[in-house]
Amino acid sequence: MEQGTAEPQPEARVRTPGAGGPLPGPRPHRYSVRGQVLDALRQALAAGELLPGEVYSAPVLAERYGVSATPVREAMQQLAGEGAVEVVPNRGFRVCERSSRDLAELAEVRTMLELPAIVRLAQAVPPERWEELRPLAEEGVAAAARGDRAGYADADHAFHQAVIALTGNRRLTQVTGDLLRRAQWSGGGAARPRTAELLADASEHTALLDALVAGECAVAERIAREHLSAARHPH
């Protein structure tokens, strides 16, 4: 081999639950491995594959996903910061449970932050900008129709983040995104939503966009208020 020429690197892949194999692609850097693991763990949490109250060790999860324990620990630490899991010394990470009160409080804070932002945006953002969010809303409807809870959680998060990002306030976007993630880890405090309930939630995104595109600010405010308040009452 010529001097200065790097040897080809073997592929490193992260398995996701139920996927039947590793994710395709070349060997990622350590950060992207952690990112893939984090995505896989979030999907497992949203889908109910990681059970509230159960403790999971990093080595066991690492074997499940076909990676080393280090990126699993790093991803779990991030999830702990988001309130999805808690550290159990010398054992691993326990999936947190959410009570109805927890979810109601999260919904109340989200309403305080997101609703005024949406009202301001409804008066300032032109219809064509709102139409750019249509694919995100449609992605949520499609995931809901499949009964794909993990897919809908991702689509729901992406839609709300895209709406709030229109304010141009990065901190607000970050905080509201974190609150939504915390609300999505419903844990044992409520039954997991059925397909019809996911579809009803997803349809509110579409209805909100329709009102915003039409310039119907009062209607948009009502839909947004009802949509955010619905999270106070888990299905």
N, C-alpha and C positions, 0 to 999 in steps of 0.2 A: 504494500500500500504506500502511496506517495506521502511524503511528509506533509503534515498540515491537513490531511483529508480525514474527516471524522468517520468512524465506523458506523454502519447502519445500526439504529437502535431497535430493540425488540418492542413489540406493541404492548401497551398496558391498557387494559380494558376494565370497565366497571359494570358488573351485572346489576340489573334492576329486577325487583321482584316480579315473577311471572313472565319475564321477557324471554326466558329460554336460552339466554346466551349473553355474551358481553356486548357492550356498545361498540359499534364499528369506529374506525378511525385510527390515526397514528398515535404513537406513544405521546400522551400529553405531559405538560409540565406538572410539577407537584401541585401548584395552585389549581389547575384545571381538574386534576384528579379529585381534589377536595371539593371543587364546585360540582363535579358529577355526583360525588357521594352525597353532598348536601341536597341536590335535586332529588336523588333517589330516596333519601330519608324523608324529605318533605312529601313526596308522593306516597310513601308508605304510611306516613302519619295521616295524611288526608284520606287515604283509602281504608284506614282502619287496620292495616297489617301490623302496625306496632301498637300494642294494646295499652290503654291507660292503666297506670299503677304497676306495670311490669318493668323490671330492670333488665337492661340489655348491655352486655359488655362490648367494648370496642373490638376485642379479638374475634368474638363470635360474629359480629356484624361485618368485620373485615373479611372473614372467610365467606360470608354470604355474598358479598359484593365483589370478591376476587381482588382485593387490594390489601395493602398493609394497614396496620392498626392506626398509624399516625394520622392519615387524612380523615379517618372515621372519628378519631378523638377531636380533631380540629373542627369538623363539621358539627359534631355533637355539642361542642362548646359554643358554637354560634347559635345552635338551636336552643341551648340553655339561656343564652342572652335574649332570645326571642320569646322565652317563656314556654316553649314546647316540651322541654325536658328539664330535669334537675339532676345535678351531680350527686351520685351516691359514692362516697369515698371507698376505695378499694373494691368496688363492685362494678361500677359502670354508670349508666344513666337511666333514670326512671321517667317514663312518659307521664307528663302532668295530666291531672284531671281538671276539667272546667265545670264549675257549678253554674246554675242558671243565673245566679247573682253576678258571677264573673263575666258572663257573656253580656248581661244587661249593662254592666258598668263599661265594658269595652264599647258597646254600641252607643252608649250615651256620649262618651268622649269622641268617638268617630263622628257622630252627628254634630257635635259642637264645632269640630274642625272642618269637616267636609261640606256640610250644608251651606255655610256662608260662602265658602269658596265657589261652590257650584252656582249659587245665586249671582255672585259677581261675574263669573265666567259667562253665564247665560246672557248677560247684557253686553258683553264685550267681544266674545269670540264669534267670528262669522260662520255661516252655515257650512261652508266647504271644509273648515277645520274640523267641525264635528263629524262630518261625513268620513273623514279620514280614520275615525275610530270605529267605523261600522264593522270592519273585519274582526276586530277584537270582540265586539258584541256577538257577532255571528259564530265565532269560535266557541264562545261560552255556551250558546244555544246548542251547538253541535255536540259538545262534551256532555251537556246536561241530558240531551236526548239519548245518548249512549249509556247514561247512568254512570258515567266516568267521574267519580267524585274527585279524584286527584287531578284529572284534566280540567275539571270545572274550577277547582280551587286556583289553579294556575291562571286560567282565563279570567276569572273574577278579579284576581290580584292585578293582572296586566291591565284590565279595563279601568279599574279605579285609579291605578297609578298613572295611566295615560291621561285621564281626566284632570287629576290634580296637578300633573306636570305642566298643564297649560297655564297654571298660575305663574310659572317661572320661579317658584319658591322651592328650592331644593330641600330645605329642611322640612317644610310642610309635606312634601312628597315622601320623604324618608319616614317621617313620624307616622303619617297615615298608613303607609305601606306596612310598617311594623305592627301597628294596631290591628290591621286586617289579618296579618299572618297569625297574630295571637288569637284572634277570634276564630280563625279557621281550625286551630287545634282545639276542637270542641271537647275532646277527652270524654270522660264518662258522664258528664253532666247532662247529656242529652242524647236521644237516639239519633243515629245518622240519617240525613235527609234521603227521602226516596226520590226516584227519577222525576215524578210529577212536581215535587217541591223544588228540585234543582231547576226544572224548566220554568217554573213560576218566577224564581229569582232571576234567572237569565233573561226572561222576557221583559223584566223591569229595566234592564240595561237598554234593550231595544226601544222600549217606550220612552225612556229618558232621552235617548238620542233623537227620536222623532220629534219630541217637544222642543229640544234645543235647536234642531235644524229649522223647525218652523218658527222659531223666535217666540214661542209661547212660554215666557219666563215663569209665570205663575203655575202653569201646569208642570213645568220641569221641577220647580221647587217642591210641589206637592208629591210628585213621584219620588224625588230624591229623599224627601223626609220619610215617606212610607217605606222606601227600600232600606234605608239605614235603620229605621226604628224596628223593622221586622227582625233584625238580628238580636233584639232584646228578648225575643220570644222564640227560642230554638225549637225546631220541629221535633 
